[in-house]
Amino acid sequence: MPNRRQFLAGSAAALSLAALPRTPAVAAPHAAGRAPNIVLILADDLGYGELGCYGQQTIRTPRIDALAAEGLRFTEAYSSSPVCAPSRCSLLTSLHTGHSAVRQNPFPGDPGQGSLRAGDTTFAEVLRSRGYRTACIGKWGFGPELADQPSHPQARGFEEFYGYIDHGHAHDYYPDYLWHNGEKSPLPQNAGTAQGAFAADLFEERALDFIDTHAAGPDPFLLFLAPTLPHFPNVVPAEDMVGYTKEGWGAPEKAHASQVARLDTVVGAVVDRLAQRGIREDTLIVFTSDNGPHEEGSPAVDPDKYDANGPLRGYKRNLYEGGIRIPLIVSQPGTIVPGTTHRPTPQLDLLPTFAELAAAPAPGDIDGMSIAPLLAAGTAAPHPHLFWLRNDPYQGTKSNQADGGRGNRWAEAVRKGDLKAVRFAPARDPKAPDSQWVVQLYNLAADPSEATDLAARPEHQAALTELTALMRTSQRAHAERTPYGVTIGGTTIAVPGQAFTVTTTLANTSDTAWTSAAMSLTVPDGWTAQAVTEPTAQSVAAGQSRTTTWKVTAPAGAAKGARFRLRAKATATLDANSLTFTGDRVLTTVASLPAPPTATAYLSDLDWAWMVNAWGPAERDMSNGKQAAGDGPPISLAGKTYAKGLGVHARSEIIFHLGGVADRFTALVGLDDFSVRVSGAGGVRARVFGDGVPLFDSRPLNPASGPKQVDVDVTGVHALRLLVEDANSNGSYDHTSWADAKVTV
């Protein structure tokens, strides 16, 4: 039976369905020739079989089913990973997990989740080049929880953001804060243990407000709506509970099913608002999920009780079809002819598809292929092959059983045509010889449930060898991106009153020349910027770039230790379509600009460009004392004394000028034994930034955690920033040392 919210929406939905036109013989042209609005709705851990339009028999999803009935339903669509963060990264950037920036969820003992980098172009950045207004509402999924850094949604093309930045924070349906753009927005309704504001309700409200704001505007819009439904924990407000009475269902299954029903009403609310604003036929809606169904909770939900993966083998965390094959529905009445497609279609294809629909240039180094012709009742070329990897130490009971007890191993999979190989490394060693891996082979056309392993059959050995080679060669440890749009290069520190130089570069990644190119640089009030080289060009050839050098000066009276933003803008024309790219760079004003190191050096032997410290000055080669300079004992961490290093007390910030000449920064950072001997109440968090980019995060450091090793790449970095902050609201015992802090040149 429906919940209260579904019942109230039901009548309107029925009327809407009754009014739907019959399938047009030919897809109608888009109204006024303008690029479509795009709404992408991403469910969280929704399995292939959890929707009525994909065979679900118990959980009711009438609004999503209606979307499928009036649109194109994909039966073989894929996420790029069986877990959240890498799947979302690939969705945004159109790079598979063999060379994407984020290849795993965060887990203890491995800091390698990664974050989006400055060069990781998202579909939002691509659409911004054509004037789209953009918003991300809901779960972002990769930190750090900081503004003004490359992995923040606003740095990746989204003008507006409201939701969770961090992966772990998104596990709370009643958070005491959410992020609004670059700031934390408190939710007093959820203070302490209160549950006054359900996050999904807030996301729906914001999404509808965004539609209202831009429905009548001159520019098309992109809304990326990513509620965390139906992810763990298995909770919904009482009014959203559905009275399911299926035999064998416990509280977890009833709550999860109600989450799916609540997700359905979110979709319905978006569709209805678009219709009310008269822009439904002008808007492309894409609905999908980030990976297969979960089995989490306390007590755990049982996805088999509601057939969450349909006929497929596997669950979240599996590289079998149940873990990576997901629902995908694309709808735009009057433009997309309703139907079903069986083309194997990864979510990687969304970025180039959006680009083609918007007449925008896509990055030249992506893995996706546009399916725009398929949406217009044509055909889209198949991928040569599809690749997946899994690096996750966690396992559910069912996902581990599906993996034959290999649930915490490194795993890879590849599909070419109808053949799919899955292989498991010995333990967690991806560098092990091929002979030590367990390899399986399936024919998905004949065996979509992957029940029959063909790997031992003689007639399949050539194919197995080919697919194994593809899995081995599909990974790159460090993948450099091809520049896209406009970027600002040069220093990130400035001395007031002294001129410095930066560059702006416009990169053409398309296969066609851009004409009438021009760049400009906007600086803060009171600053000056003068182009040293020509900022315009008649054309920028395909695959080439154009760079302009600027002389910039901050006023002599500018505050020191403050952060200021430079903004670059580049315009060009592609096939008679105007393009506009923007980029920014945050600079910190400092008291002086010491010469960069000329050889490998300890930081304590270098002059700093800026320093603030809570208790007296930062100390060189001794721990931070109580107040005056030079009053600290020798640096000591975990019982070992160090002759070189920096002693500080939270809050502390030190900036060194590296000038782009260093290669690595290494140190050991932790609460100094001097502080630990006095009290066990100290707690700090240490971070390292290179030109504003987060390079290291210690997470909380306390006497129990001990110190943490720092070893980061600082190639090309101009400003190295060491930040130590209090982590437990008790700042009295936060004496921290950066032992053996050294840069390698």
Number of C-alpha atoms within 10 A of each C-alpha: 12 18 17 14 16 22 13 12 15 17 11 13 20 13 10 14 15 9 9 12 10 8 16 13 7 12 17 13 11 17 13 7 8 13 21 24 26 23 24 18 23 23 23 25 25 27 31 34 25 27 24 18 21 19 15 18 13 17 22 22 24 21 26 22 18 19 25 24 19 23 26 23 24 22 19 18 23 29 29 32 32 32 29 24 24 31 30 25 29 29 25 21 29 29 25 30 23 23 17 26 26 24 29 25 24 19 13 7 6 9 13 14 17 21 23 24 18 16 17 25 25 24 24 28 26 28 31 24 23 21 19 25 22 24 26 26 28 28 26 26 24 26 23 18 17 16 18 16 25 21 25 25 27 21 21 24 24 25 17 17 25 25 29 29 25 19 18 13 17 22 15 16 24 22 24 20 19 22 20 16 19 18 14 17 14 14 15 14 16 17 14 9 10 12 16 15 17 17 25 23 15 16 22 22 15 20 26 18 13 19 22 15 10 17 21 12 11 11 15 23 25 26 24 23 27 26 27 27 28 25 24 23 20 23 23 22 16 11 10 19 21 24 13 18 11 12 7 7 15 16 13 22 22 21 25 26 25 29 26 22 27 25 25 20 24 26 20 23 19 21 22 19 18 19 15 12 13 13 18 22 19 24 24 23 24 21 20 24 28 31 32 34 32 27 22 19 14 10 13 18 22 20 22 14 14 20 19 25 28 20 15 21 19 28 33 29 32 31 30 26 26 30 29 31 31 30 27 23 24 21 26 25 23 21 22 25 22 23 15 14 15 10 17 19 24 26 26 25 22 23 29 26 22 26 21 18 19 23 20 22 23 28 26 16 14 20 18 23 20 20 23 19 14 17 23 15 16 9 13 15 11 14 17 8 14 22 22 25 27 26 24 20 17 13 20 18 12 21 26 19 14 19 22 9 13 19 24 21 23 20 28 24 23 23 23 18 15 13 20 23 28 25 21 25 22 19 15 15 15 17 9 12 10 16 9 11 17 14 21 18 25 23 19 17 11 11 14 17 18 22 12 14 15 19 19 12 10 9 10 13 14 10 16 23 12 12 23 19 13 19 21 14 10 17 17 12 9 10 11 13 18 16 22 25 26 24 23 23 15 19 23 24 28 25 22 20 14 13 15 17 17 19 19 26 23 27 23 26 22 18 13 14 17 26 19 14 19 19 24 19 24 14 17 13 9 11 16 16 20 13 18 12 12 13 19 19 14 11 16 21 17 14 16 15 17 20 19 20 19 23 15 21 20 23 17 13 9 16 15 16 20 10 14 18 15 19 17 22 21 24 21 25 16 16 10 10 12 17 22 20 22 21 20 19 20 17 19 21 21 21 16 17 19 14 14 18 22 12 11 14 16 21 23 21 15 17 16 22 24 20 17 18 19 18 20 17 19 27 23 24 26 26 32 33 23 13 14 13 14 17 14 20 15 21 28 24 24 13 9 8 14 17 13 21 26 26 30 31 33 24 21 21 22 19 24 24 25 28 22 19 19 22 16 17 23 19 21 17 27 30 32 33 24 21 22 21 10 10 13 13 15 24 27 26 23 25 18 23 20 23 24 20 17 19 19 18 16 18 13 16 23 22 20 9 12 15 21 18 14 20 16 17 16 24 17 16 23 23 24 27 23 18 20 25 21 21 19 15 10 12 18 15 23 32 29 35 33 34 31 20 22 22 24 18 17
